[in-house]
Each structure stands twice: as C-alpha cells, then as structure tokens.
Amino acid sequence: MARTVWDSSVGKKTVMAVSGMIMLLYLVVHMIGNLKIFFGATEFNHYAHWLRTVGEPFMHYEWTLWLVRVVLVVAVVAHAVSAYQLSRRDIKARPSKYVHKKRRASYATRTMRWGGIILALFIVWHILDLTTGTVHTGGFQEGRPYQNVVDTFSTWYGNAVYIVAMLALGLHVRHGFWSAAQTLGVGSRSRDRALKITADVLALLLTAGFIAVPVAVMTGVVS
C-alpha cells in the first residue's frame, strides 16, 4: 500500500507537503535561535550549548540534537526526491515537440525548481562552514558559534551566499506553503486569501529574520 501511494503523483505531492511543513517548523525555530545573537556572545554560545543538552538526563548528551538532525535529513531527502520525480514525470507527460518554443512552465514552478537547487547547495555550504568548519575562514573555533558567525559574515562572499540563499528561501516558502495547503486539503475558495497572506507573511518574516544577522555583522551592530 505504501509503495502504491508513493508511486502516485498525489502520494509524492503529499510527501513533499508533509516534509516541507517539517522543514518550515524547523526554520521558524532556527530563525528565533539565530536572533539570540543580538543578546551577545555569552547568551548565543550558551544557547548553542543548550541545544546539545536538551532532554538530559533522560537523553544522553547531543542525542536530542542528533534526533532532530536525522528527522531533518529524512525530510530533506524525501522532499528533494519527490520534487525531482514529479519534475521528471511532468517532463515526460509533455509532447515531444512544441509548435513554438515558449516555455510552458509557470514562473512559480521555475522559481521552486531553481530555488530548491540553490537551497540544496547552500545547505551543504552552511554545514561545512558553521557545523564542521571545513570551509570556514578565520579559524573555526569549536564551542564558540558567536565568533564563527561573525567570522563568516565578515567576508563579502559569506554575506553574498547567505543573502542570496535566504531570498531563494523566501520565494520557496511563499509558494510552497500555499501549495502544501492545497495538497493536504486545507485550501478552499474561502481560505485561499488567508492562506496566501499567511504564506507572504511567513516568507517575509523568515527572510528578514535570517538576513538580519549578516546585516548586523556588516553594519557593526554585532561584532
């Protein structure tokens, strides 16, 4: 039964919607945590340490954090695979040749596809930069996330990569939230306006909230 559901377009769209909502919830929490940087190095570093001790003593050190990471990886993979397979299915369903070469894909569809690729590349860079320190400039300091964030956003390319990715995220959330609501049966004629406004507000708040950090470093508010 699970295989039958997965093989159907409706099933893949449902997987995309559910995994997207999981990631959206994480993004809201992650943004709120990021904004703690405005309260200084001590509080921000303490928050980062707290993430590793959540659930103690019932949960071992970092177990809760790793559980969240596993859920997120599953959600990201499920979302990406569903999107890719639906895209391939959509291409195969088109006629082999068009009378004219005008693109049939809507603006929203193209934005979601390219936005997804940009975000996938950004996630890899972001992890290598601020989690493992592999590509971090200025000398990665374990246990000092405040200084690591300041180091990253003290470079023009660190700011450029992050801001472009957050703009792509905003567009992705704006269309994805409304689309997920339709897939999960929440949308209706009477609710469409409210859902679109909610999607716009969520996208704006997330984009502004995430971009506020590099802007604060660039302007010296956070240093």
Secondary structure, DSSP 8 states (H G I E B T S, - for coil): -HHHHHHSHHHHHHHHHHHHHHHHHHHHHHHHHHGGGGG-HHHHHHHHHHHHHTTTTTS-TTHHHHHHHHHHHHHHHHHHHHHHHHHHHHHHHS-SS-SS----S-HHHHHHHHHHHHHHHHHHHHHHHHTS-TT-SS---TT-HHHHHHHHTTSHHHHHHHHHHHHHHHHHHHHHHHHHHHHTT---TTTHHHHHHHHHHHHHHHHHHHHHHHHHHHHTS--
